[in-house]
Structure formats: C-alpha cells, structure tokens
C-alpha cells in the first residue's frame, strides 16, 4: 500500500499540465495504473512519461476528440460514462503488467475512435445569440478547460429607440432570442427624460413576471429610458433598454398636414422614387432663360392680331345699317 501511494505522489504531477478530455474524466490514480507497464520496444524500459505523451497525442491534442466533446449543458456526465467504458477495462487489464508501446497505442487509438463515435451522437448546443445576455443554455463543454464556456456577451443590451405620438399607446416587450428558465423575475425601471444606461439613474417601476410594459396614453412625462432586467435563480440574466421619445400631438398633426399638402401637388399622389418624399411643385419653380428657349414653337401660344379701330367713314356706314326691312 505504501509503495502504491509513493508511486502516485511521484508520477501524479506529470498528469496535471495536460487538462483535456482524457484527464477531465479519468482520474490520476487510474492514469498511473494504466501507464505502469508501458514498455519501450527494443530497450525493454518501462516509461510512464512516454505513456503520458502518447495519451496527450491520442486524446488531449486530438482536435477530433475535442470537437466530439463539445456537448450541450448537462451532457458532460455522459462524456465521462463513454470514456470510462473505453478506458477502465484497459486499466484493469494492464494493471501491474508490462505491455509494449505498440500494444498501448493500438488499444488507446481504438478507445479514442469509439469515444468520438459515441460522443458525437450527444446533443449539441443551439449556439449563442448576440449581442447580450448571460446564456447558459448556449454554453458548450470545453475538453481543454474541463468546464462549460459561456457565450461571453455583456449583460446590457443596446438601447432601442422608440418614437410615439402624444396620447397614443406605447408597448415595450422584454423578449430575448435565447431560452429562459420557467421561473423568472422581471423588474422594470425608468429614467425620466434622459437616454442612458447608467444603472443609478433608474427608479424601480414594477416587479413581477410580466415581460410586457404598456402605457395606455403616452404623455410628455413618459419620455425617457426604460430598463427591463430579467432574473433567474436570483441571478441577473439580461438588461434591455428602450428610449421612448414622445412627439407632441400638435407637431405630429402639422407634419401630417404638410405631407398631405405636398402629395396634393403631384399627379396621383406619387412620391419621388429616389428620396421617398414629394418633389417640389413645378408651379413654384422660377422659369429660366434656358427654359424659354427650349420651348418648341408649336407649343407656344399663337399671337392674334390686335383689333383695329374703325375709320370715320366706316363708322358712318355701320351706323346706317338698319336691322329691319324698309319696304315692309
């Protein structure tokens, strides 16, 4: 028993620098037992150090093994079961027995291939959804660090701008593209007038589970930034921001009338295809010298002669004409 403990103390540090799929699931004691009888072909020398290097080459530095271990949350236990099923029988078979290096390599490579085939069938993660939020469901297992990697997004989402007209309804939804737990808490906060993400400027408005915040009749005092923070198991998951800009009804009405007037100057009420706005009315544009010379002569109005005043004798003749017959 003392000799075995001495062996473990001497050779266990050799396994510590290599943290990967093999050493994430196979303990140091089992690794020492596995490598105890590793014998170099030709010299007949036992070498635990060379056995460890072989394990690194077949498991820890094998990208195919690492990729097979990138499973979704909770499936690292299945990875351990798969690897134990391949390695532990070899440990029992090789324990305190000498075997040549080529025997080790053949058996370990077969174990690695079986691990890759079985681990690749486990569920993968759905992935991370940018740009914000703590997404535990999107994390995948990392065989190099022996833990799950988070999506590493900031907790705060970018500010979403909303423009509403005074006295109209406003709605904001605290929705995220990634999955949330069944039990969540939603806190809505408000920072009046300003557009900000400074947490100390917000005042708490509501606490509950409602992810919809509605204002039936929006007033000027509702203008500002709204913050929605979602908690799960008393841990903050994400913070969303909405900046609400309120336009006075009088200004909005004037703008609408101006647009209607501009459209009325156009045939069919069509907009300028390039700018999307009504072009200036041709009636309001000044006529240039170039425009005058470019008019076709056929389109120019014809010039009628000015009426001439009758001469004196013509006027007398006109006065002698009677509208009736004198013989009757």
C-alpha positions as CSV (number, residue, x, y, z in Angstrom):
1,X,0.0,0.0,0.0
2,X,2.8,2.4,0.9
3,X,4.6,1.7,-2.4
4,X,1.4,2.4,-4.4
5,X,1.0,5.8,-2.6
6,X,4.6,6.6,-3.3
7,X,4.1,5.9,-7.0
8,X,1.1,8.1,-7.1
9,X,2.9,11.0,-5.4
10,X,5.8,10.8,-7.8
11,X,4.0,10.5,-11.1
12,X,0.7,12.3,-10.5
13,X,2.2,15.7,-11.2
14,X,3.1,14.5,-14.7
15,X,-0.7,14.4,-15.5
16,X,-1.5,17.9,-14.1
17,X,-0.3,20.1,-17.0
18,X,-2.5,18.3,-19.6
19,X,-6.1,19.1,-18.9
20,X,-8.1,17.8,-21.8
21,X,-10.8,15.2,-22.5
22,X,-8.9,12.3,-21.1
23,X,-7.9,13.9,-17.8
24,X,-11.2,15.7,-17.4
25,X,-12.8,12.3,-16.8
26,X,-10.1,9.8,-16.0
27,X,-8.6,10.2,-12.5
28,X,-4.9,10.4,-11.8
29,X,-4.9,7.1,-10.0
30,X,-6.4,5.3,-12.9
31,X,-3.9,7.0,-15.3
32,X,-0.9,5.8,-13.2
33,X,-2.3,2.3,-13.2
34,X,-2.8,2.4,-16.9
35,X,0.7,3.6,-17.7
36,X,2.5,1.5,-15.1
37,X,3.5,-1.3,-17.5
38,X,4.3,0.8,-20.6
39,X,7.4,-0.7,-22.0
40,X,9.6,0.8,-24.8
41,X,10.1,-1.6,-27.6
42,X,13.7,-2.6,-28.1
43,X,15.1,-1.4,-24.8
44,X,12.6,-3.0,-22.5
45,X,12.5,0.0,-20.3
46,X,9.2,1.0,-18.6
47,X,8.4,4.7,-19.1
48,X,5.4,6.3,-17.6
49,X,6.5,9.6,-19.1
50,X,6.3,8.2,-22.7
51,X,2.9,6.7,-21.9
52,X,1.6,10.2,-20.8
53,X,2.9,11.7,-24.1
54,X,1.0,9.0,-26.0
55,X,-2.2,9.9,-24.1
56,X,-1.7,13.6,-25.0
57,X,-1.2,12.7,-28.7
58,X,-4.2,10.4,-28.9
59,X,-6.7,12.3,-26.7
60,X,-5.7,15.7,-25.4
61,X,-4.1,17.1,-28.6
62,X,-6.6,15.4,-30.9
63,X,-8.9,18.1,-32.3
64,X,-11.5,15.5,-33.4
65,X,-11.7,14.2,-29.8
66,X,-12.1,17.8,-28.5
67,X,-14.8,18.6,-31.0
68,X,-16.7,15.5,-30.1
69,X,-16.7,16.6,-26.5
70,X,-18.4,20.0,-27.3
71,X,-21.8,18.9,-25.9
72,X,-24.7,20.9,-24.5
73,X,-25.3,21.7,-20.9
74,X,-25.5,18.6,-18.6
75,X,-24.1,16.1,-21.1
76,X,-20.6,16.1,-19.6
77,X,-21.7,13.2,-17.4
78,X,-22.5,11.2,-20.5
79,X,-19.0,12.0,-21.8
80,X,-17.5,10.6,-18.6
81,X,-19.5,7.4,-18.9
82,X,-18.5,6.9,-22.5
83,X,-14.8,7.4,-21.8
84,X,-14.9,5.3,-18.6
85,X,-16.4,2.5,-20.7
86,X,-13.4,2.5,-23.0
87,X,-10.5,3.2,-20.6
88,X,-11.3,1.4,-17.4
89,X,-11.4,-2.1,-18.9
90,X,-7.9,-1.4,-20.3
91,X,-6.7,-0.1,-16.9
92,X,-7.9,-3.4,-15.3
93,X,-6.3,-5.5,-18.0
94,X,-2.9,-3.6,-17.9
95,X,-2.7,-3.1,-14.2
96,X,0.8,-4.2,-12.9
97,X,1.5,-5.9,-16.2
98,X,4.1,-4.9,-18.8
99,X,3.0,-4.3,-22.4
100,X,4.9,-3.0,-25.3
101,X,4.3,0.6,-26.6
102,X,2.7,-0.6,-29.8
103,X,0.1,-2.5,-27.8
104,X,-0.7,0.6,-25.8
105,X,-1.0,2.7,-29.0
106,X,-3.3,0.2,-30.7
107,X,-5.7,-0.1,-27.7
108,X,-5.8,3.6,-26.9
109,X,-6.4,4.6,-30.5
110,X,-9.3,2.2,-30.7
111,X,-10.7,3.6,-27.4
112,X,-10.4,7.2,-28.9
113,X,-12.2,6.3,-32.1
114,X,-15.0,4.7,-30.1
115,X,-15.3,7.8,-27.8
116,X,-15.5,10.0,-30.9
117,X,-18.3,7.9,-32.5
118,X,-20.4,7.8,-29.3
119,X,-19.8,11.4,-28.1
120,X,-20.6,12.9,-31.5
121,X,-24.2,11.5,-31.1
122,X,-24.8,13.5,-28.0
123,X,-26.9,16.7,-28.3
124,X,-25.1,19.8,-29.4
125,X,-25.8,23.3,-28.2
126,X,-28.1,25.7,-30.1
127,X,-25.4,28.3,-30.1
128,X,-25.1,31.8,-28.7
129,X,-27.4,34.7,-29.7
130,X,-25.7,38.1,-29.8
131,X,-25.4,40.8,-28.7
132,X,-26.2,40.5,-25.0
133,X,-27.3,38.4,-22.0
134,X,-26.0,35.5,-19.9
135,X,-26.8,32.4,-22.0
136,X,-26.1,29.3,-20.0
137,X,-28.1,27.2,-22.5
138,X,-25.8,28.3,-25.3
139,X,-22.6,27.2,-23.5
140,X,-20.7,24.2,-24.7
141,X,-18.4,21.8,-22.9
142,X,-14.7,22.5,-23.4
143,X,-12.4,19.5,-23.1
144,X,-9.4,21.7,-22.7
145,X,-10.5,23.6,-19.7
146,X,-12.9,20.8,-18.3
147,X,-15.7,23.2,-18.0
148,X,-18.5,24.9,-19.9
149,X,-17.7,28.0,-21.9
150,X,-20.2,30.8,-21.6
151,X,-21.3,33.0,-24.6
152,X,-19.3,35.9,-23.1
153,X,-21.8,38.6,-24.0
154,X,-22.3,41.7,-21.9
155,X,-25.3,41.8,-19.6
156,X,-26.6,45.1,-21.1
157,X,-28.2,45.2,-24.5
158,X,-28.0,48.2,-26.8
159,X,-30.7,50.9,-26.4
160,X,-33.7,50.5,-28.7
161,X,-35.2,53.8,-29.7
162,X,-39.0,54.2,-30.0
163,X,-40.9,57.2,-31.3
164,X,-44.6,57.7,-30.3
165,X,-47.1,60.4,-30.7
166,X,-48.5,62.1,-27.5
167,X,-51.8,60.5,-26.3
168,X,-51.1,57.2,-28.2
169,X,-50.4,53.8,-26.7
170,X,-46.9,52.6,-26.0
171,X,-45.7,49.0,-25.6
172,X,-42.4,47.5,-24.8
173,X,-41.6,43.8,-24.6
174,X,-38.8,42.3,-22.6
175,X,-38.1,39.5,-25.1
176,X,-34.8,37.7,-25.8
177,X,-33.9,35.2,-28.5
178,X,-32.4,32.6,-26.1
179,X,-34.2,30.2,-23.8
180,X,-35.0,31.2,-20.2
181,X,-35.9,29.1,-17.2
182,X,-39.5,28.6,-16.2
183,X,-39.2,30.7,-13.1
184,X,-38.0,34.2,-13.8
185,X,-38.5,37.7,-12.2
186,X,-38.9,40.8,-14.3
187,X,-38.1,44.3,-12.9
188,X,-39.0,47.4,-14.9
189,X,-37.2,50.7,-14.2
190,X,-37.4,54.2,-15.6
191,X,-35.1,57.1,-16.1
192,X,-37.1,60.2,-16.9
193,X,-36.2,62.4,-20.0
194,X,-32.6,61.1,-20.4
195,X,-31.3,58.4,-22.8
196,X,-28.9,56.4,-20.6
197,X,-27.7,53.0,-19.4
198,X,-26.4,54.3,-16.1
199,X,-28.0,52.0,-13.5
200,X,-28.0,54.6,-10.7
201,X,-30.3,56.9,-12.8
202,X,-33.2,54.4,-12.9
203,X,-36.1,54.1,-10.5
204,X,-38.0,50.9,-10.0
205,X,-41.5,50.9,-11.5
206,X,-42.8,47.3,-11.4
207,X,-41.6,43.9,-10.1
208,X,-43.2,40.6,-11.2
209,X,-43.2,38.2,-14.1
210,X,-44.8,40.4,-16.8
211,X,-42.5,41.0,-19.7
212,X,-44.8,43.4,-21.4
213,X,-44.9,47.1,-20.2
214,X,-47.8,49.1,-21.6
215,X,-48.7,52.8,-21.4
216,X,-52.3,53.3,-22.5
217,X,-52.0,57.1,-23.0
218,X,-48.5,58.3,-23.5
219,X,-47.7,61.8,-22.2
220,X,-44.7,64.1,-22.3
221,X,-43.7,62.9,-18.8
222,X,-43.3,59.4,-20.1
223,X,-40.3,60.4,-22.3
224,X,-37.1,58.7,-21.1
225,X,-35.3,55.4,-20.9
226,X,-37.0,52.2,-19.7
227,X,-34.9,49.3,-18.4
228,X,-36.1,45.7,-18.2
229,X,-34.0,43.3,-16.1
230,X,-34.6,39.6,-16.0
231,X,-33.5,37.4,-13.1
232,X,-33.3,33.6,-12.8
233,X,-32.5,31.9,-9.5
234,X,-31.8,35.4,-8.1
235,X,-29.1,36.0,-10.8
236,X,-29.3,38.7,-13.4
237,X,-29.6,37.3,-16.9
238,X,-30.1,40.3,-19.2
239,X,-30.9,44.0,-19.1
240,X,-32.8,45.6,-22.1
241,X,-33.2,49.3,-22.7
242,X,-35.9,51.3,-24.5
243,X,-35.7,55.0,-25.1
244,X,-39.2,56.5,-25.6
245,X,-39.3,59.8,-27.5
246,X,-42.7,61.5,-27.3
247,X,-43.8,63.8,-30.1
248,X,-46.4,66.4,-29.2
249,X,-49.7,65.9,-31.0
250,X,-49.8,69.4,-32.4
251,X,-46.4,68.9,-34.1
252,X,-47.4,65.5,-35.4
253,X,-50.6,66.9,-36.9
254,X,-48.7,69.7,-38.6
255,X,-46.3,67.2,-40.1
256,X,-49.2,65.1,-41.4
257,X,-50.9,68.1,-43.0
258,X,-47.7,69.2,-44.7
259,X,-47.3,65.7,-46.2
260,X,-50.9,65.7,-47.4
261,X,-50.4,69.1,-49.0
262,X,-47.2,68.1,-50.7
263,X,-48.9,65.0,-52.1
264,X,-51.8,67.0,-53.4
265,X,-49.4,68.9,-55.8
266,X,-48.5,65.7,-57.5
267,X,-50.4,63.7,-60.1
268,X,-51.7,60.5,-58.4
269,X,-50.1,61.5,-55.1
270,X,-46.9,59.7,-56.0
271,X,-43.6,60.2,-54.3
272,X,-40.1,60.8,-55.6
273,X,-38.6,57.3,-56.2
274,X,-35.1,58.5,-55.1
275,X,-35.9,60.4,-51.9
276,X,-39.2,58.9,-51.0
277,X,-40.6,62.5,-50.5
278,X,-42.7,64.7,-52.7
279,X,-40.6,66.7,-55.1
280,X,-41.0,70.5,-55.2
281,X,-44.0,71.7,-57.2
282,X,-43.2,72.8,-60.7
283,X,-45.6,75.8,-60.2
284,X,-43.2,77.2,-57.6
285,X,-40.0,76.9,-59.7
286,X,-38.7,80.1,-61.5
287,X,-38.5,80.0,-65.3
288,X,-35.0,80.4,-66.6
289,X,-33.8,81.8,-69.9
290,X,-32.8,78.2,-70.9
291,X,-36.4,77.0,-70.3
292,X,-37.8,79.8,-72.5
293,X,-35.5,78.9,-75.5
294,X,-36.2,75.2,-75.1
295,X,-39.9,75.5,-75.7
296,X,-41.0,74.2,-79.1
297,X,-42.5,76.7,-81.3
298,X,-45.5,74.5,-81.8
299,X,-46.2,74.7,-78.1
300,X,-46.1,78.5,-77.9
301,X,-49.4,80.3,-77.8
302,X,-50.4,81.8,-81.2
303,X,-50.3,85.6,-81.4
304,X,-53.6,87.0,-82.6
305,X,-53.8,90.5,-84.3
306,X,-54.9,93.3,-82.2
307,X,-58.4,94.7,-83.1
308,X,-58.3,97.9,-85.1
309,X,-60.4,100.9,-84.5
310,X,-62.9,101.6,-87.4
311,X,-62.2,104.6,-89.6
312,X,-64.5,107.5,-89.7
313,X,-66.5,106.7,-92.9
314,X,-66.7,103.0,-91.8
315,X,-68.3,104.1,-88.6
316,X,-70.9,106.1,-90.5
317,X,-71.7,103.1,-92.8
318,X,-72.1,101.0,-89.7
319,X,-74.5,103.5,-88.3
320,X,-76.7,103.4,-91.5
321,X,-77.3,99.7,-91.4
322,X,-80.8,99.0,-90.1
323,X,-81.9,95.8,-88.6
324,X,-85.3,95.8,-90.4
325,X,-86.6,95.9,-94.0
326,X,-88.0,99.4,-95.0
327,X,-90.3,98.1,-97.8
328,X,-92.4,96.1,-95.4
